Amino acid sequence: MSHAPRHLPPPGTLVLDHVSHFVPELDAARRALAAIGFRPSARSLQRTPDGPAGTANVCAMLREGYLEFLAPVAATPNAEHVRAAMARHRGVHLVAFGTPSVEEERLRLAHAGFEPRPVIRLARGTPTGTACILVVRVSEKRMPEGRIQYVEHATPQVLWRPELVDHPNSVTGLAAVFVVARDCAAAAARWARFAALLPRRLGRFVELPTGRGQVLLSSRSRLRALLGAAPPAPAVAGYALSCARPERFARMLEQSGCAVRALGPSVYSAALPPALGGACLFGTKSALRSLWEEA
């Protein structure tokens, strides 16, 4: 069964599409993903209409969203951006919202003063065809937490293949992204303008709920207590994954030498392998929701 249709949001909706780890060595990242129970995609080089982007990636495609692992492979401006971000901290540096029209988002962002760049058409080869994604980005002066962007999938059927979305670790979806902020109210207001979402309190977080997945903002100390580690603000601190059987993922992480903590029934936090960097929460959807309502 194809999982592509759910990755084309209908007009007027927005979803949490993917996050991206910036990693120094892609083959090591791919081995680490396989060791903790993912079925990683094949390595692929990214291209723009102007030529090679200077980066390559592998992905863990999920039933809801995906995880990208991006490495610099040349001396292009894009690759140098990735290297500079990794020098600040290891882990997640990109959050992508899925939209039915990046051009409409670009116009809205320009009106809101975010100074978006022109739409980029990224392409990369896969074993089943060429994957094409339209991207609109803004300067990190406007969104200092990282590369925060919108994507429109032109070829979702190429990416969300049945053989790639069922993982031995039982991970099914990208449930949330955690943003570390010095002033949560001010940061949430800026993210709300960027994403055209309404912020609200959720436990000790400020939440921005999308049509699928959510952004959760909090202080570094609270996120460090929850995740085990968090970079200085402003940054993306990590994410939460929904699992059918979280104890299975916990066991695979522990077998790979990762530190795992049980935070409650059916919910855990873990430091990810060094080849990937960063930290995550994972659990059943209901257990995750209960945890951050109380956190």
Sequence and secondary structure as in RCSB ss.txt:
>XXXX:A:sequence
MSHAPRHLPPPGTLVLDHVSHFVPELDAARRALAAIGFRPSARSLQRTPDGPAGTANVCAMLREGYLEFLAPVAA
TPNAEHVRAAMARHRGVHLVAFGTPSVEEERLRLAHAGFEPRPVIRLARGTPTGTACILVVRVSEKRMPEGRIQY
VEHATPQVLWRPELVDHPNSVTGLAAVFVVARDCAAAAARWARFAALLPRRLGRFVELPTGRGQVLLSSRSRLRA
LLGAAPPAPAVAGYALSCARPERFARMLEQSGCAVRALGPSVYSAALPPALGGACLFGTKSALRSLWEEA
>XXXX:A:secstr
    GGGS  TT  EEEEEEEE S HHHHHHHHHHTT      EEEEETTEEEEEEEEEEE SBSEEEEEEE SS
SHHHHHHHHHHHH SEEEEEEEE S HHHHHHHHHHTT      EEEEEEETTEEEEEEEEE  TTTSTTSEEEE
EEES HHHHS HHHH  TT EEEEEEEEEE SSHHHHHHHHHHHHT   EEETTEEEEE SS EEEEE HHHHHH
HHS   SSSEEEEEEEEESSHHHHHHHHHHTT  EEEEETTEEEEE  TTT SEEEEE HHHHHHHHHH 
